[in-house]
Amino acid sequence: MPATPASAADHADVFEQFGAVDTPQRSVYPYAPVFPCRIGGRRAVLKRTRRARADADAVAAVTRQWAAQGISVVTPLDLDVPNPVRLGDVHWVAYPFIEGNSYTGQPAEAAAAGTLLGRMHAAAAEPARLPRYQWPDHDQATVTEDVDRLHTVMAPHTPDQTVKRLMDLVSGFMLDVLPRIRDAPLPYANVSMDYKANNLVYTAAGPVLVDPDNGDFAPRLIDFAQAVLLFHTEHDSAPPRLFNAAQRSAFIHAYLRQVRLTDHERALWSVAVDYVLADEGHWAFTGEPDDWQVPRQRSFLLALADARADDYPLP
């Protein structure tokens, strides 16, 4: 069964803190509390962020910096109460509600998304910076556990050769894939680390990033590769697969009109794709095992399992 959305009844103290009214009975996102509401007469979205206070403040500062540079992203509402704010052991943030449409898979929409991502990556990361990206640091026992879990979850759904290829990729991640990315002189930027269709709202002026809370100061190549592979995940209006040729071409070409990749980035592009498959891909395959029972997400995961770096050549 799919994840059960959080109940509003469990977060009455949060709504009181922000003066939020007209909240739905349950979160509109199944994996974390996200509640459309009204705050001070304005339409808003109140959500729990996984970031610590310093990190949440950094996200707020960077989103305001992006907005000042003309990059379309939500920024925390200016309120009479702290925003973001810590309540108990977690932090909450209120953003404006953005009116618009969902992504439907049109190549023009993919191009617009590629342009926005490119503008974010090309923007100056000064003076505000997001928290520095934390590289994976798994010991052999953790790697073995990850490989075993991958086999347990995926074996009932995918061909043996597909499972074996992914198990080999995860097995060699710490020694073969990670060092080639981590130790390379790659450009860092303030990046989304969660750039996908269900985090964009399409307005008349173009897409707006409405969930910047997972951002890091990280190699932009990782964020780019992650967006190319995972853009369609968890989005009911998006095709239940990875980008097709037209969408992929539109997204990548639009991105590259904003960002000139370095020689190191181009040389490591296929490694970055493998990095995403072994890291974020592993989480997608195993983090919510019930996703395999949801036809739309199962179709996407099967397509992701078959992805190869050679499928995504750069022009």
C-alpha positions in Angstrom: 0.0 0.0 0.0 1.2 3.6 -0.7 2.3 5.8 2.2 -0.5 7.4 4.3 -0.4 11.2 4.3 0.1 12.9 7.6 -3.0 14.0 9.5 -3.6 17.6 10.2 -4.8 16.7 13.7 -1.3 15.8 14.6 0.0 19.3 13.8 -2.5 21.6 15.5 0.3 23.3 17.4 2.0 24.2 14.1 -1.1 25.7 12.6 -1.6 27.7 15.8 2.0 29.0 15.7 1.6 30.3 12.2 -2.0 31.4 12.5 -2.8 29.0 9.7 -6.5 28.3 8.8 -8.3 26.4 6.1 -5.9 23.5 6.2 -6.9 20.1 4.7 -7.4 17.1 7.0 -4.4 15.4 5.5 -1.1 16.4 3.9 -1.2 16.8 0.1 2.2 14.9 -0.1 2.3 11.3 1.2 5.9 11.3 2.4 6.1 14.4 4.5 3.6 16.9 6.1 2.7 19.6 3.5 -0.5 21.6 4.1 -2.0 24.3 1.8 -3.6 26.9 4.0 -4.3 30.6 4.6 -1.9 32.7 6.8 -2.8 36.3 7.4 -5.3 36.2 4.5 -2.8 34.9 2.0 -2.8 31.5 0.4 0.2 29.6 1.7 1.8 26.2 1.9 3.1 25.1 5.3 5.6 22.3 5.4 7.9 20.5 7.6 11.6 20.8 6.5 14.1 18.1 7.4 16.8 20.8 7.8 18.3 22.0 11.1 17.7 25.6 12.0 21.0 26.9 10.5 20.4 24.9 7.3 16.8 26.1 7.1 18.0 29.7 7.5 20.6 29.1 4.7 17.9 27.8 2.4 15.8 30.9 3.1 18.8 33.2 2.4 19.7 31.4 -0.8 16.1 31.4 -2.1 15.9 35.1 -1.5 19.2 35.6 -3.3 17.9 33.5 -6.3 14.7 35.6 -6.4 16.7 38.8 -6.4 18.6 37.4 -9.4 15.3 36.8 -11.2 15.3 33.0 -10.7 11.8 31.7 -10.1 11.7 30.1 -6.7 9.5 30.4 -3.6 10.9 32.3 -0.6 9.6 32.1 3.0 6.7 34.4 3.7 7.5 37.5 5.7 5.4 37.0 8.8 5.0 38.4 12.3 6.2 35.0 13.7 9.6 33.4 13.0 9.7 31.6 9.6 11.3 29.1 9.4 10.7 28.1 13.1 11.6 25.1 15.2 8.7 23.3 17.0 9.8 20.4 19.1 12.5 18.5 17.2 11.7 19.7 13.7 11.5 22.9 11.7 8.6 24.3 9.7 8.5 26.8 6.9 5.6 28.7 5.3 5.8 29.5 1.6 3.4 31.4 -0.7 1.0 29.2 -2.6 1.9 29.4 -6.3 -1.0 29.4 -8.8 -0.3 27.4 -11.9 -0.3 24.1 -13.7 1.5 20.8 -13.3 4.0 19.4 -15.7 2.4 17.1 -18.4 5.4 15.9 -20.3 5.5 18.4 -23.2 9.0 19.0 -24.6 8.5 22.7 -24.2 7.8 22.1 -20.5 11.0 20.0 -20.2 12.9 22.8 -21.9 11.6 25.4 -19.5 12.6 23.2 -16.6 16.1 22.8 -18.1 16.4 26.6 -18.4 15.5 27.2 -14.8 17.9 24.6 -13.5 20.7 26.0 -15.7 20.0 29.5 -14.4 20.2 28.3 -10.8 23.5 26.5 -11.5 24.9 29.6 -13.3 24.0 32.0 -10.5 26.6 33.4 -8.2 26.7 31.4 -4.9 27.7 34.5 -2.9 27.2 35.8 -0.3 24.6 33.2 0.7 25.5 29.5 0.4 23.5 26.4 1.1 25.0 23.7 3.5 27.9 21.9 1.9 27.1 18.6 0.4 27.9 15.6 2.6 29.5 12.8 0.6 28.4 9.2 1.3 30.7 7.4 3.8 29.6 3.8 4.0 31.7 1.0 5.6 31.7 -2.4 4.1 29.0 -3.7 6.3 26.7 -0.9 5.2 27.5 -1.6 1.5 26.7 -5.3 2.0 23.4 -4.4 3.7 22.6 -2.0 0.8 23.3 -4.7 -1.8 21.2 -7.3 0.1 18.3 -4.9 0.5 18.4 -4.0 -3.2 18.2 -7.7 -4.1 15.4 -8.4 -1.7 13.2 -5.5 -2.9 13.9 -5.7 -6.6 14.3 -9.4 -7.4 10.5 -10.0 -7.5 10.0 -7.2 -10.0 13.0 -7.1 -12.4 15.1 -9.5 -14.5 18.0 -11.2 -12.8 20.5 -9.4 -15.1 19.1 -6.0 -14.2 19.3 -6.7 -10.5 22.8 -8.0 -10.8 24.0 -4.9 -12.7 22.6 -2.6 -10.0 24.0 -4.8 -7.3 27.4 -4.6 -8.9 27.1 -0.8 -9.2 26.2 -0.4 -5.6 28.9 -2.8 -4.5 31.6 -0.8 -6.3 30.2 2.6 -5.5 32.5 3.5 -2.6 35.7 2.4 -4.4 34.9 2.9 -8.1 32.3 5.6 -8.6 32.4 7.9 -5.6 36.2 8.8 -5.6 36.1 9.8 -9.3 33.4 12.4 -8.6 34.4 13.4 -5.1 38.1 14.0 -5.9 37.6 15.7 -9.3 37.9 19.5 -9.6 34.2 20.0 -10.3 32.4 23.4 -10.0 30.2 23.7 -7.0 27.0 25.7 -6.9 23.8 26.2 -4.8 21.8 23.4 -6.2 18.3 21.8 -5.6 19.3 18.1 -5.1 15.5 17.4 -5.6 14.8 18.9 -9.0 11.8 17.0 -10.3 8.5 17.7 -11.9 6.4 17.6 -8.8 8.5 20.3 -7.3 7.7 22.7 -10.1 4.5 24.8 -10.8 4.1 26.1 -14.3 2.9 29.7 -14.4 2.4 32.0 -17.4 6.0 33.3 -16.8 7.4 29.8 -16.7 8.1 27.2 -14.0 8.6 28.0 -10.3 10.6 25.8 -8.0 8.2 25.4 -5.0 10.3 23.0 -2.9 13.9 24.2 -2.4 14.3 22.7 1.1 16.7 19.9 0.1 19.3 22.1 -1.5 23.0 21.9 -0.9 26.2 23.6 -2.0 27.4 20.7 -4.2 28.9 19.8 -7.6 26.3 21.0 -10.1 27.1 17.9 -12.2 25.4 15.7 -9.7 22.3 17.8 -9.5 22.1 18.0 -13.3 22.4 14.2 -13.6 19.9 13.6 -10.9 17.4 15.9 -12.6 17.8 14.2 -15.9 17.2 10.7 -14.4 14.6 11.5 -11.7 12.6 14.3 -13.1 9.5 12.2 -13.7 9.5 10.4 -10.3 6.5 10.7 -8.0 4.4 12.8 -10.3 1.0 11.6 -11.4 0.8 14.0 -14.4 4.3 13.1 -15.8 4.8 10.0 -18.0 5.5 6.9 -15.8 9.0 6.5 -17.2 12.2 8.5 -17.7 12.6 11.3 -20.2 11.9 10.1 -23.8 14.3 11.3 -26.5 12.4 14.6 -27.2 12.0 15.5 -23.5 15.6 14.6 -22.8 17.0 16.6 -25.7 14.8 19.6 -24.8 15.9 19.6 -21.2 19.6 19.1 -21.7 19.9 21.6 -24.6 18.0 24.2 -22.6 20.3 23.6 -19.6 23.4 23.8 -21.7 22.3 27.2 -23.1 22.7 28.5 -19.5 25.7 26.5 -18.3 29.0 25.9 -20.1 30.2 22.6 -18.6 33.9 22.2 -17.9 36.1 19.6 -19.6 36.1 17.7 -16.3 32.3 17.8 -16.1 31.9 16.4 -19.6 34.5 13.7 -19.0 32.7 12.6 -15.9 29.1 12.8 -17.1 28.7 9.1 -17.5 30.2 8.6 -14.0 27.7 11.1 -12.6 24.8 9.1 -14.1 26.2 6.0 -12.4 26.6 8.0 -9.2 22.9 8.9 -9.2 21.8 5.4 -10.0 23.9 3.9 -7.1 23.0 6.6 -4.6 19.6 8.3 -5.2 18.6 5.4 -7.4 19.2 3.0 -4.5 17.0 5.1 -2.3 14.2 5.2 -5.0 14.3 1.5 -5.4 14.3 0.6 -1.7 13.4 3.6 0.4 9.6 3.1 0.0 9.1 -0.5 -1.0 5.4 0.0 -1.2 6.0 2.1 -4.3 6.4 -1.1 -6.2 2.7 -1.8 -5.6 1.7 1.5 -7.1 1.3 1.0 -10.9 2.5 4.4 -11.9 5.6 4.4 -9.7 6.4 0.8 -10.5 6.5 1.6 -14.2 8.9 4.5 -13.4 11.2 2.3 -11.2 11.4 -0.4 -13.9 12.5 2.2 -16.4 15.0 3.7 -14.0 16.4 0.2 -13.3 17.2 -0.2 -17.0 18.9 3.2 -17.3 22.4 3.3 -18.7 24.8 6.2 -18.8 25.1 5.6 -22.6 21.4 6.5 -22.9 22.1 10.1 -22.0 24.9 11.5 -24.3 25.7 15.2 -24.0 25.5 17.2 -27.3 
